[in-house]
Amino acid sequence: MKAAVLREVGKPLQIEDVKIGKPGPREVLIRTAAAGVCHSDLHFIEGKYPHPMPAVLGHESAGVVEAVGSEVRNVKPGDHVITCLSAFCGHCDHCVTGHMARCVSPETKRREEEEPRLSSANGPMLQYLNLSSFAEQMLIHENACVAIRKDMPLDRAALIGCGVMTGVGAVIHTSNVRPGDTVAVIGCGGVGLAAVNGAALAGAGRIIAIDMAPGKENLAKSMGATDFVLGGPDAVKTVLEMTRGGVQHSFEAIGLAATAEQAFNMLCRGGTANVIGMIPVGQTISLMGAAFLGEKRIQGSLMGSNRFPVDMPRLVDAYMAGKLHLDDMISRRIRLDQVNEAFEEMKTGAVARSVITFDA
C-alpha cells in the first residue's frame, strides 16, 4: 500500500510502498477513506515532540472495515468507522473510572516478539499513535475505532476522529461548560473551531473567538461565536473589558506557552483555563501566584477527555441534524501525494483543515 512516511525530522514526508499485516485476534483492518491533516502531525515532523522513525504519520481518519480478527466483537467487515488515537484496554484504573482517553495499557499494541503491524522492504516501519492513517489501509486494535451510521460522509467523519472530538470534548467533558456560561477560545484552526461549535452545542451564552487572522471571523461566527477578537498582546485586556471581569471558561487551541498564559489571565474569579494545544516539550508557562486566590484553575485536556465509542456516534448524529458544522471546517480535499503541501499551508494559519481523500 502507499503511505506517507516520516524518515527524518524537518524533512518532507515520503510516499512509499509499505507492507501491512493481517488482523490478529483483536485487530481490525480498515480501508482508509479520509484522513485529516492535523497540526499534531506537524509537531512530530518538526521535532517538537519525539517519535521513533521511520513511521507512517496520520491519526485523524475514517474508513471501511475490510477484515477483523477472531475475537473482535465491536465491528464487522463493511462497517463504516471513525478511528481514535486514544485506544483503550477497558479494564485499567483509568478505563473503569470513566477516563478512557488516559489509558496507556500496552495491550492495544503488538508485543515486541510479535510481527509488527507495518513493515518495509527497506527495514522496520513504525506505527504512529496507534493508527498511521496517512496510508491506504490501517491495522489497529478494535478499541481504536467505532462503527457509525453509513449515511455519514466519511471525509467529514474523519474530522471527528481527532480535532472535533478534542475541541468539543474539552468544552463538554473537561471543562463542563453549562448553558449561559461565558467562553473564550484562542486559536481558530480545526480544534479551536470545534471548541467554538462545542460551546454553542453546550448552550454557552457568550462565545469569544480569538485568532491572529482577521479572515477567520466569519468562519468562527458560522460555528457559533458571538464575538471575534484579533489575537495578540492586547487580547486579554480586550476580553476582560468586553466581559467586565473575564470569562468562566477559556480554551487554548494553538499550543504556545504565551497563549496558555493568556487563557488563564482572561478568566474571571472561579474560572477554568483549558490547554488543548500541544505546547512543545521543554516549554514552561508562567502564572502570577496571587491569581490563584481568585479560585482560578488551569488544566490540560487529552483528546477532549473522550469516551469515544459513545461520543463519536453522537457527534455524527449532531452533524446529520445540522448542529455540528463540519462542512466549513474542510478547507481543501487533497491526494496523499499532496500532504506536504497541506503542511506548508497549515503553517500560514490560513486553513482550518485539509483532508486527504482516498479512492474507494
KELO-987203 format. One record per residue (C-alpha): x, y, z; residue in one letter. Coordinates in pm, 1 decimal. Example, Ala and Ser with C-alpha at 12.3 -4.5 7.8 and 13.67 -1.06 7.14 Angstrom:
pt X=1230.0; Y=-450.0; Z=780.0; type=a
pt X=1367.0; Y=-106.0; Z=714.0; type=s
end
This chain:
pt X=0.0; Y=0.0; Z=0.0; type=m
pt X=101.6; Y=364.8; Z=-41.0; type=k
pt X=178.3; Y=559.1; Z=277.3; type=a
pt X=333.6; Y=890.0; Z=384.3; type=a
pt X=646.4; Y=816.9; Z=587.2; type=v
pt X=847.4; Y=1037.5; Z=822.7; type=l
pt X=1211.5; Y=934.0; Z=798.1; type=r
pt X=1390.1; Y=1243.7; Z=924.0; type=e
pt X=1288.3; Y=1536.0; Z=1144.0; type=v
pt X=1236.5; Y=1854.3; Z=948.4; type=g
pt X=1213.5; Y=1676.2; Z=613.4; type=k
pt X=904.0; Y=1627.7; Z=393.8; type=p
pt X=710.7; Y=1303.6; Z=424.2; type=l
pt X=797.0; Y=1043.7; Z=161.4; type=q
pt X=530.2; Y=849.7; Z=-26.6; type=i
pt X=643.9; Y=487.3; Z=-8.5; type=e
pt X=522.3; Y=130.8; Z=-50.2; type=d
pt X=458.8; Y=-10.9; Z=296.9; type=v
pt X=353.3; Y=-363.0; Z=389.4; type=k
pt X=64.4; Y=-417.2; Z=629.8; type=i
pt X=-7.3; Y=-735.4; Z=823.7; type=g
pt X=-322.3; Y=-940.0; Z=875.4; type=k
pt X=-551.1; Y=-882.6; Z=1174.3; type=p
pt X=-462.4; Y=-1055.7; Z=1499.0; type=g
pt X=-738.4; Y=-1183.3; Z=1731.5; type=p
pt X=-848.1; Y=-835.0; Z=1847.2; type=r
pt X=-739.3; Y=-631.0; Z=1545.8; type=e
pt X=-923.6; Y=-462.6; Z=1261.3; type=v
pt X=-804.5; Y=-399.6; Z=903.8; type=l
pt X=-954.8; Y=-78.2; Z=762.8; type=i
pt X=-954.9; Y=65.7; Z=412.3; type=r
pt X=-883.6; Y=434.7; Z=472.6; type=t
pt X=-1140.9; Y=668.5; Z=316.8; type=a
pt X=-1019.9; Y=1001.9; Z=452.9; type=a
pt X=-753.4; Y=1141.6; Z=684.3; type=a
pt X=-737.1; Y=1493.4; Z=823.0; type=g
pt X=-404.3; Y=1676.7; Z=822.9; type=v
pt X=-373.3; Y=1782.2; Z=1187.5; type=c
pt X=-129.7; Y=2025.3; Z=1348.7; type=h
pt X=-22.1; Y=1749.6; Z=1588.3; type=s
pt X=144.6; Y=1568.5; Z=1297.0; type=d
pt X=340.0; Y=1885.0; Z=1220.9; type=l
pt X=475.7; Y=1889.3; Z=1577.8; type=h
pt X=633.2; Y=1548.0; Z=1517.6; type=f
pt X=763.2; Y=1643.1; Z=1173.5; type=i
pt X=933.5; Y=1948.3; Z=1324.4; type=e
pt X=1071.7; Y=1751.4; Z=1620.1; type=g
pt X=878.2; Y=1944.6; Z=1885.3; type=k
pt X=755.2; Y=1606.8; Z=2005.2; type=y
pt X=974.2; Y=1298.3; Z=1965.5; type=p
pt X=873.5; Y=978.5; Z=1785.9; type=h
pt X=1091.6; Y=689.9; Z=1666.5; type=p
pt X=1139.7; Y=672.7; Z=1288.7; type=m
pt X=1064.8; Y=572.7; Z=1022.6; type=p
pt X=693.2; Y=597.2; Z=1089.7; type=a
pt X=373.1; Y=636.0; Z=891.1; type=v
pt X=206.3; Y=952.4; Z=1020.4; type=l
pt X=-164.2; Y=1043.0; Z=1037.1; type=g
pt X=-413.8; Y=998.8; Z=1319.1; type=h
pt X=-746.2; Y=1165.3; Z=1222.1; type=e
pt X=-932.7; Y=925.7; Z=999.4; type=s
pt X=-1236.2; Y=729.0; Z=890.1; type=a
pt X=-1279.3; Y=429.4; Z=665.3; type=g
pt X=-1446.0; Y=96.5; Z=595.9; type=v
pt X=-1367.6; Y=-229.6; Z=776.6; type=v
pt X=-1218.3; Y=-491.2; Z=543.4; type=e
pt X=-1137.5; Y=-774.0; Z=786.4; type=a
pt X=-1144.7; Y=-847.4; Z=1160.0; type=v
pt X=-968.1; Y=-1085.0; Z=1397.3; type=g
pt X=-1127.6; Y=-1389.7; Z=1555.9; type=s
pt X=-1212.9; Y=-1218.8; Z=1886.0; type=e
pt X=-1338.8; Y=-884.9; Z=1753.2; type=v
pt X=-1695.5; Y=-810.7; Z=1859.7; type=r
pt X=-1732.1; Y=-435.0; Z=1818.8; type=n
pt X=-1717.0; Y=-404.9; Z=1438.5; type=v
pt X=-1755.2; Y=-627.1; Z=1130.6; type=k
pt X=-1647.4; Y=-616.3; Z=765.7; type=p
pt X=-1836.8; Y=-347.6; Z=575.5; type=g
pt X=-1886.1; Y=-123.2; Z=878.2; type=d
pt X=-1803.9; Y=244.4; Z=838.8; type=h
pt X=-1580.5; Y=352.6; Z=1125.8; type=v
pt X=-1407.6; Y=650.4; Z=1280.3; type=i
pt X=-1068.2; Y=580.4; Z=1434.4; type=t
pt X=-932.4; Y=728.7; Z=1756.4; type=c
pt X=-571.0; Y=750.5; Z=1868.5; type=l
pt X=-668.3; Y=701.1; Z=2234.3; type=s
pt X=-705.5; Y=324.0; Z=2209.7; type=a
pt X=-819.0; Y=179.5; Z=2542.3; type=f
pt X=-791.1; Y=-156.5; Z=2716.8; type=c
pt X=-1122.4; Y=-133.8; Z=2903.7; type=g
pt X=-1011.6; Y=-264.8; Z=3242.5; type=h
pt X=-728.8; Y=-48.2; Z=3383.1; type=c
pt X=-793.3; Y=207.1; Z=3659.8; type=d
pt X=-837.9; Y=487.8; Z=3405.9; type=h
pt X=-1085.2; Y=293.5; Z=3192.4; type=c
pt X=-1305.1; Y=160.8; Z=3472.8; type=v
pt X=-1332.3; Y=506.1; Z=3631.0; type=t
pt X=-1455.9; Y=657.5; Z=3304.8; type=g
pt X=-1131.4; Y=815.2; Z=3184.2; type=h
pt X=-1069.0; Y=601.3; Z=2877.3; type=m
pt X=-865.1; Y=868.3; Z=2698.5; type=a
pt X=-596.1; Y=836.4; Z=2967.0; type=r
pt X=-540.2; Y=463.2; Z=2909.3; type=c
pt X=-176.7; Y=375.1; Z=2841.4; type=v
pt X=-206.9; Y=-3.0; Z=2854.5; type=s
pt X=34.6; Y=-183.6; Z=2618.1; type=p
pt X=-239.6; Y=-436.9; Z=2541.4; type=e
pt X=-363.1; Y=-230.3; Z=2246.3; type=t
pt X=-26.7; Y=-269.9; Z=2071.5; type=k
pt X=155.1; Y=-576.2; Z=1945.8; type=r
pt X=424.7; Y=-718.9; Z=2171.2; type=r
pt X=789.5; Y=-681.0; Z=2073.1; type=e
pt X=823.0; Y=-1051.9; Z=1996.6; type=e
pt X=527.3; Y=-1039.9; Z=1755.2; type=e
pt X=543.2; Y=-947.1; Z=1388.5; type=e
pt X=487.0; Y=-569.3; Z=1360.4; type=p
pt X=168.2; Y=-433.3; Z=1204.5; type=r
pt X=369.9; Y=-238.7; Z=947.2; type=l
pt X=693.4; Y=-319.1; Z=766.5; type=s
pt X=900.7; Y=-205.6; Z=471.5; type=s
pt X=1130.2; Y=-365.7; Z=218.3; type=a
pt X=1395.5; Y=-124.8; Z=346.7; type=n
pt X=1363.3; Y=-226.8; Z=712.6; type=g
pt X=1133.7; Y=-155.4; Z=1006.5; type=p
pt X=829.6; Y=70.1; Z=980.2; type=m
pt X=664.2; Y=202.0; Z=1293.6; type=l
pt X=300.5; Y=271.4; Z=1369.3; type=q
pt X=217.7; Y=622.0; Z=1487.4; type=y
pt X=-31.4; Y=698.6; Z=1765.7; type=l
pt X=-193.3; Y=355.6; Z=1732.1; type=n
pt X=-319.1; Y=436.6; Z=1380.1; type=l
pt X=-87.2; Y=559.4; Z=1097.8; type=s
pt X=-370.8; Y=687.3; Z=882.0; type=s
pt X=-169.6; Y=859.0; Z=606.3; type=f
pt X=-195.4; Y=525.5; Z=428.5; type=a
pt X=-436.9; Y=335.0; Z=210.9; type=e
pt X=-505.6; Y=88.2; Z=493.0; type=q
pt X=-482.2; Y=78.0; Z=873.5; type=m
pt X=-434.4; Y=-220.2; Z=1103.6; type=l
pt X=-545.7; Y=-128.5; Z=1455.3; type=i
pt X=-681.5; Y=-262.1; Z=1783.5; type=h
pt X=-1060.4; Y=-294.7; Z=1787.8; type=e
pt X=-1072.6; Y=-40.8; Z=2073.3; type=n
pt X=-922.5; Y=223.8; Z=1845.4; type=a
pt X=-1233.1; Y=258.0; Z=1625.9; type=c
pt X=-1610.7; Y=282.2; Z=1648.1; type=v
pt X=-1881.3; Y=198.1; Z=1394.6; type=a
pt X=-2101.7; Y=483.4; Z=1271.4; type=i
pt X=-2411.3; Y=522.1; Z=1055.5; type=r
pt X=-2343.7; Y=467.5; Z=684.7; type=k
pt X=-2514.2; Y=784.4; Z=564.2; type=d
pt X=-2241.8; Y=994.9; Z=729.6; type=m
pt X=-1989.3; Y=1130.4; Z=472.2; type=p
pt X=-1655.2; Y=978.3; Z=563.7; type=l
pt X=-1445.4; Y=1285.1; Z=480.6; type=d
pt X=-1636.8; Y=1479.2; Z=744.8; type=r
pt X=-1642.2; Y=1182.4; Z=981.2; type=a
pt X=-1261.3; Y=1179.5; Z=975.5; type=a
pt X=-1254.5; Y=1523.5; Z=1141.6; type=l
pt X=-1439.6; Y=1381.6; Z=1440.4; type=i
pt X=-1153.7; Y=1134.1; Z=1491.5; type=g
pt X=-925.9; Y=1397.3; Z=1644.6; type=c
pt X=-985.2; Y=1770.0; Z=1602.3; type=g
pt X=-1359.7; Y=1775.7; Z=1657.9; type=v
pt X=-1353.2; Y=1526.8; Z=1943.1; type=m
pt X=-1070.8; Y=1721.2; Z=2105.6; type=t
pt X=-1241.7; Y=2059.6; Z=2078.9; type=g
pt X=-1599.5; Y=1961.3; Z=2156.4; type=v
pt X=-1490.8; Y=1717.9; Z=2427.6; type=g
pt X=-1277.3; Y=1978.9; Z=2603.2; type=a
pt X=-1582.8; Y=2202.5; Z=2628.6; type=v
pt X=-1837.5; Y=1940.5; Z=2729.7; type=i
pt X=-1629.8; Y=1691.5; Z=2927.3; type=h
pt X=-1309.8; Y=1856.0; Z=3051.8; type=t
pt X=-1447.7; Y=2198.5; Z=3144.9; type=s
pt X=-1818.2; Y=2109.8; Z=3176.6; type=n
pt X=-1948.5; Y=2427.3; Z=3012.2; type=v
pt X=-2309.1; Y=2489.6; Z=3114.8; type=r
pt X=-2590.6; Y=2684.8; Z=2946.4; type=p
pt X=-2534.0; Y=3059.0; Z=2979.9; type=g
pt X=-2160.8; Y=3035.3; Z=3061.3; type=d
pt X=-1905.8; Y=3270.5; Z=2904.0; type=t
pt X=-1633.6; Y=3114.0; Z=2688.5; type=v
pt X=-1319.3; Y=3230.5; Z=2508.0; type=a
pt X=-1133.8; Y=3018.8; Z=2251.3; type=v
pt X=-780.5; Y=3117.0; Z=2148.2; type=i
pt X=-697.5; Y=2983.7; Z=1801.9; type=g
pt X=-947.5; Y=2922.0; Z=1521.8; type=c
pt X=-788.6; Y=2625.8; Z=1349.9; type=g
pt X=-969.8; Y=2292.2; Z=1333.5; type=g
pt X=-957.9; Y=2222.5; Z=1708.6; type=v
pt X=-1043.4; Y=2578.2; Z=1808.9; type=g
pt X=-1339.3; Y=2594.3; Z=1571.0; type=l
pt X=-1462.4; Y=2264.6; Z=1714.3; type=a
pt X=-1439.9; Y=2414.4; Z=2062.4; type=a
pt X=-1642.7; Y=2714.4; Z=1945.2; type=v
pt X=-1902.4; Y=2479.4; Z=1797.0; type=n
pt X=-1896.5; Y=2268.8; Z=2114.2; type=g
pt X=-1961.2; Y=2575.6; Z=2327.4; type=a
pt X=-2262.0; Y=2657.3; Z=2111.4; type=a
pt X=-2387.3; Y=2299.1; Z=2148.6; type=l
pt X=-2346.2; Y=2330.3; Z=2525.6; type=a
pt X=-2557.9; Y=2647.4; Z=2529.2; type=g
pt X=-2287.2; Y=2896.0; Z=2625.9; type=a
pt X=-2424.6; Y=3248.6; Z=2647.1; type=g
pt X=-2121.8; Y=3426.5; Z=2503.4; type=r
pt X=-1850.1; Y=3269.3; Z=2289.0; type=i
pt X=-1546.2; Y=3485.0; Z=2209.3; type=i
pt X=-1324.4; Y=3353.0; Z=1929.8; type=a
pt X=-966.6; Y=3485.0; Z=1917.5; type=i
pt X=-726.9; Y=3449.9; Z=1624.9; type=d
pt X=-439.9; Y=3636.6; Z=1461.4; type=m
pt X=-606.4; Y=3612.2; Z=1117.9; type=a
pt X=-895.1; Y=3857.4; Z=1080.3; type=p
pt X=-1026.7; Y=3647.6; Z=793.6; type=g
pt X=-1129.3; Y=3378.8; Z=1042.6; type=k
pt X=-1407.5; Y=3597.4; Z=1188.0; type=e
pt X=-1687.4; Y=3486.7; Z=955.6; type=n
pt X=-1591.0; Y=3120.0; Z=987.1; type=l
pt X=-1579.9; Y=3140.0; Z=1368.3; type=a
pt X=-1920.4; Y=3307.0; Z=1378.8; type=k
pt X=-2065.3; Y=3042.2; Z=1148.1; type=s
pt X=-1957.5; Y=2788.5; Z=1412.8; type=m
pt X=-2139.3; Y=2976.1; Z=1688.9; type=g
pt X=-1903.7; Y=3250.7; Z=1807.6; type=a
pt X=-2085.0; Y=3561.8; Z=1929.1; type=t
pt X=-1772.6; Y=3780.5; Z=1918.4; type=d
pt X=-1435.5; Y=3786.5; Z=1744.6; type=f
pt X=-1117.3; Y=3937.2; Z=1888.4; type=v
pt X=-792.2; Y=3979.9; Z=1699.3; type=l
pt X=-515.2; Y=3787.3; Z=1873.0; type=g
pt X=-202.6; Y=3949.4; Z=2008.9; type=g
pt X=-73.7; Y=4114.0; Z=2326.8; type=p
pt X=-396.5; Y=4312.3; Z=2381.2; type=d
pt X=-630.3; Y=4013.2; Z=2360.9; type=a
pt X=-651.6; Y=3963.8; Z=2738.3; type=v
pt X=-730.7; Y=4330.7; Z=2804.5; type=k
pt X=-996.1; Y=4328.0; Z=2533.4; type=t
pt X=-1167.8; Y=4017.4; Z=2669.8; type=v
pt X=-1161.8; Y=4148.2; Z=3027.2; type=l
pt X=-1322.9; Y=4473.2; Z=2913.1; type=e
pt X=-1582.6; Y=4300.3; Z=2696.2; type=m
pt X=-1691.4; Y=4068.9; Z=2976.0; type=t
pt X=-1644.6; Y=4312.8; Z=3265.8; type=r
pt X=-1407.4; Y=4084.8; Z=3450.7; type=g
pt X=-1328.8; Y=3777.9; Z=3244.0; type=g
pt X=-1476.7; Y=3454.3; Z=3111.5; type=v
pt X=-1575.2; Y=3143.0; Z=3302.7; type=q
pt X=-1404.3; Y=2904.2; Z=3059.8; type=h
pt X=-1111.5; Y=2960.6; Z=2824.2; type=s
pt X=-957.9; Y=2721.0; Z=2575.4; type=f
pt X=-605.1; Y=2745.9; Z=2432.6; type=e
pt X=-611.4; Y=2567.9; Z=2096.4; type=a
pt X=-275.3; Y=2665.4; Z=1945.8; type=i
pt X=-7.3; Y=2503.5; Z=2160.4; type=g
pt X=200.0; Y=2800.3; Z=2274.4; type=l
pt X=313.2; Y=2894.4; Z=2624.2; type=a
pt X=220.6; Y=3260.2; Z=2567.2; type=a
pt X=-137.9; Y=3183.9; Z=2467.1; type=t
pt X=-176.7; Y=2936.3; Z=2755.2; type=a
pt X=-85.1; Y=3222.7; Z=2988.2; type=e
pt X=-335.5; Y=3445.9; Z=2812.5; type=q
pt X=-607.0; Y=3183.0; Z=2853.9; type=a
pt X=-551.2; Y=3188.9; Z=3231.3; type=f
pt X=-523.4; Y=3565.0; Z=3255.8; type=n
pt X=-858.2; Y=3628.3; Z=3083.8; type=m
pt X=-1053.8; Y=3428.4; Z=3342.9; type=l
pt X=-1297.9; Y=3571.7; Z=3592.2; type=c
pt X=-1289.6; Y=3453.7; Z=3954.0; type=r
pt X=-1364.0; Y=3083.1; Z=3969.6; type=g
pt X=-1287.2; Y=3039.9; Z=3600.6; type=g
pt X=-1112.0; Y=2746.7; Z=3433.2; type=t
pt X=-847.9; Y=2762.9; Z=3160.0; type=a
pt X=-810.3; Y=2453.5; Z=2942.0; type=n
pt X=-493.0; Y=2387.3; Z=2743.0; type=v
pt X=-594.9; Y=2185.7; Z=2437.1; type=i
pt X=-298.4; Y=2268.8; Z=2213.7; type=g
pt X=26.1; Y=2073.0; Z=2230.6; type=m
pt X=281.1; Y=2302.0; Z=2392.6; type=i
pt X=624.7; Y=2183.8; Z=2269.6; type=p
pt X=826.1; Y=1960.4; Z=2501.1; type=v
pt X=1050.6; Y=2163.6; Z=2732.2; type=g
pt X=845.8; Y=2482.8; Z=2725.5; type=q
pt X=701.9; Y=2614.4; Z=3052.2; type=t
pt X=431.3; Y=2866.3; Z=3133.8; type=i
pt X=448.5; Y=3140.6; Z=3395.3; type=s
pt X=147.9; Y=3248.5; Z=3601.0; type=l
pt X=111.0; Y=3500.3; Z=3881.7; type=m
pt X=69.9; Y=3306.0; Z=4204.0; type=g
pt X=-164.7; Y=3557.5; Z=4362.3; type=a
pt X=-417.4; Y=3496.1; Z=4082.9; type=a
pt X=-499.2; Y=3157.5; Z=4233.3; type=f
pt X=-654.7; Y=3333.5; Z=4531.5; type=l
pt X=-943.9; Y=3403.9; Z=4296.9; type=g
pt X=-1002.0; Y=3025.8; Z=4269.3; type=e
pt X=-891.8; Y=3025.3; Z=3907.3; type=k
pt X=-781.1; Y=2694.1; Z=3760.1; type=r
pt X=-572.7; Y=2578.0; Z=3465.4; type=i
pt X=-584.1; Y=2222.2; Z=3337.4; type=q
pt X=-494.3; Y=2006.7; Z=3042.5; type=g
pt X=-732.7; Y=1820.2; Z=2816.8; type=s
pt X=-632.9; Y=1499.6; Z=2641.1; type=l
pt X=-839.7; Y=1426.3; Z=2330.2; type=m
pt X=-1136.6; Y=1603.2; Z=2487.1; type=g
pt X=-1148.3; Y=1363.5; Z=2785.0; type=s
pt X=-1341.3; Y=1141.4; Z=2546.1; type=n
pt X=-1542.6; Y=822.7; Z=2578.4; type=r
pt X=-1522.0; Y=792.7; Z=2201.7; type=f
pt X=-1733.7; Y=476.6; Z=2146.9; type=p
pt X=-2026.4; Y=678.8; Z=2283.1; type=v
pt X=-1920.9; Y=1034.0; Z=2193.7; type=d
pt X=-1833.7; Y=992.7; Z=1825.9; type=m
pt X=-2164.1; Y=837.5; Z=1709.9; type=p
pt X=-2341.8; Y=1117.6; Z=1898.3; type=r
pt X=-2130.8; Y=1377.9; Z=1719.4; type=l
pt X=-2219.7; Y=1211.6; Z=1389.3; type=v
pt X=-2588.1; Y=1245.0; Z=1481.1; type=d
pt X=-2529.2; Y=1611.0; Z=1570.6; type=a
pt X=-2378.1; Y=1670.9; Z=1226.1; type=y
pt X=-2661.8; Y=1493.7; Z=1048.7; type=m
pt X=-2909.0; Y=1706.3; Z=1246.9; type=a
pt X=-2733.9; Y=2026.0; Z=1136.5; type=g
pt X=-2597.3; Y=2111.2; Z=1481.6; type=k
pt X=-2228.7; Y=2023.7; Z=1428.1; type=l
pt X=-2082.1; Y=2228.8; Z=1144.3; type=h
pt X=-1816.9; Y=2016.9; Z=975.9; type=l
pt X=-1856.1; Y=2120.5; Z=610.5; type=d
pt X=-1693.9; Y=2461.1; Z=654.6; type=d
pt X=-1401.9; Y=2314.2; Z=850.8; type=m
pt X=-1265.7; Y=2143.3; Z=539.8; type=i
pt X=-1053.1; Y=2399.4; Z=358.6; type=s
pt X=-927.0; Y=2162.4; Z=92.5; type=r
pt X=-952.4; Y=1798.8; Z=-17.5; type=r
pt X=-622.1; Y=1657.5; Z=-139.9; type=i
pt X=-449.0; Y=1341.1; Z=-257.8; type=r
pt X=-198.9; Y=1155.4; Z=-41.0; type=l
pt X=90.8; Y=1284.9; Z=-250.1; type=d
pt X=-12.2; Y=1644.3; Z=-168.8; type=q
pt X=29.4; Y=1600.6; Z=207.1; type=v
pt X=345.8; Y=1810.6; Z=229.0; type=n
pt X=168.9; Y=2097.4; Z=54.5; type=e
pt X=-101.9; Y=2076.9; Z=320.2; type=a
pt X=153.8; Y=2116.3; Z=599.0; type=f
pt X=302.3; Y=2422.1; Z=428.4; type=e
pt X=-44.3; Y=2576.4; Z=404.2; type=e
pt X=-105.7; Y=2492.0; Z=769.7; type=m
pt X=197.3; Y=2696.7; Z=872.4; type=k
pt X=39.1; Y=3008.8; Z=723.4; type=t
pt X=-260.6; Y=2979.4; Z=955.6; type=g
pt X=-496.1; Y=3040.3; Z=663.3; type=a
pt X=-659.0; Y=2694.5; Z=657.2; type=v
pt X=-875.9; Y=2512.1; Z=907.8; type=a
pt X=-829.3; Y=2154.1; Z=780.8; type=r
pt X=-702.0; Y=1981.8; Z=471.1; type=s
pt X=-837.0; Y=1630.0; Z=426.6; type=v
pt X=-671.1; Y=1351.4; Z=231.3; type=i
pt X=-931.2; Y=1150.2; Z=42.7; type=t
pt X=-854.3; Y=803.2; Z=-89.9; type=f
pt X=-1014.1; Y=633.4; Z=-387.9; type=d
pt X=-1279.8; Y=384.2; Z=-288.9; type=a
end
